[in-house]
Structures are given as C-alpha cells and as structure tokens.
Amino acid sequence: MSDDPGWRPALRPIWKFLVPWVTFFPLRRRLDLIGLRRVFLHVGVALVELALVISSRAVEQRRESTGAWLRLGVGAAGCFGGLVWSTSRWRDPQDPADLRSAEKVANGFRALSFIRLGLAASPAMYGIVGTQLTETAELAFVGAAISVVLIAVYGPTRSRVDDIQDRLRAAGSPISLRAALAETAS
C-alpha cells in the first residue's frame, strides 16, 4: 500500500544502532509503525551485540553442552510455535465493538507486536544463558541468529500489516491500521 513508510525511516539515524543505549534516553517515543519497526531493529542489533560480548568471555568449552543445545532447540521450537499461533490471533475478534475504535485496534496491534518481539528474542536469551552455563560460545551465536531471523520474519512487515488490515476489513471494521497507529502514537 502507498501509505506504508517502509523500513528505511526506522533506520534513521543509523549511528544509534551501534550504541543501543542511546535510544533509551529520549523522553517520548512514538509507537506508530515506524516506531514499532525501530524497536524491532534495535532489539535485533542489541541481541547480536550482547551475544558477541557474552561469547567473548567463553574462552574454552569446559562443561558438557549437549543438554544446553537441546534446551536451545526446544526453546526455539516453542518460540516459533508461539509466533505461528500469534499469527492467527487477529482471525477471530473477541468483541466486534473493539474493531470500531482506532485506539483499541492500534493498541491490540502494538500488544501483539510486543508479544511477537518477546517470543522472537527468547532463543537469543536461551543461547546466552547456555553460554554462561557451559562456556560454549557457539550457543550465544546460534541463539542470536535464530532470534534475528524470527524478528525479521515476524516483525511488523508490510505484508503482516496488510494481512491484519484485510482481516479487519473482513470483520467489518472501517479502521485503517496504519492510520490508527499514527493517530494514537503519542
């Protein structure tokens, strides 16, 4: 759709991605579509940076790591299952009156986005904890890689926003999701 700003505005200014703590200090953040995408990008970069720092402490493998790899795999599969389930969340609205309020539609999308972000970031945390416990640096890298892929796939992409917009229209909602996000962003 022509009213989607894309991901490029979320990358501005790009230097803030190298120093993730800089973005925590602004007084107000707009949670419109660009703001949500910026949060997803910052979390992805921060997870990779954290994995690099944590893995640099793991000099050599000292403990048995088979169980840690298994936990990482099971945790990542569980997170993937949660993300697949969250995709169906907008199919059946619980209260049709909620679909007529721009604020409720926007807040519902934001909540769903942050649930997805938490699920997508979890494999990185499993890998980082596994690295701390077993001193196997590869766990942090693999966990971060899985999380970055999940963040990229399940983030607020144009196709995901369009899919939810189509579901809203099919449910009889006159609300534009992008307009609702921009309107209620402050």
Buried (B, 14 or more C-beta within 10 A) or exposed (E): EEEBBEBEEBBEEEEBBEEBEEBEEEEEEBBBBBBBBBBBBBBBBBBBBBBEEBBEEBEEEEEEBEEBBEBBBEBBEBBBEBBEEBBEBBEEBEEEEBBEBBEBBBBBBBEBBBBBBEBBBBBBBBBBBBBBBBBBBBBBBBBBBBBBBBBEEBBBBBEBBBEBBEBBBEBEBEBBBBBBBBBBBE
